[in-house]
Amino acid sequence: MTDNEKKEAIRGQRDRYFKYFDAKAIQCLSQGLDIPADWLTYATELRTLTDDVANTTKITEGLLDIIWPEKPE
């Protein structure tokens, strides 16, 4: 699998993880609160997963495993 194929796989799945961030951001902003720093970091980590696919992916038994950042509590 090429790096470009890995990036496309990440992009194809990343939206479901961004939904958690979006929900938290809407909750905070609708209450007039700042988005917590750990959630902003989470969004940045999601956004930059494709910057270094060698360290954010691995191939296991022929399948691509994506190492997703941990969602804050």
Secondary structure, DSSP 8 states (H G I E B T S, - for coil): --HHHHHHHHHHHHHHHHHHHHHHHHHHHHTT----HHHHHHHHHHHTGGGGHHHHEEEETTEEEE-------
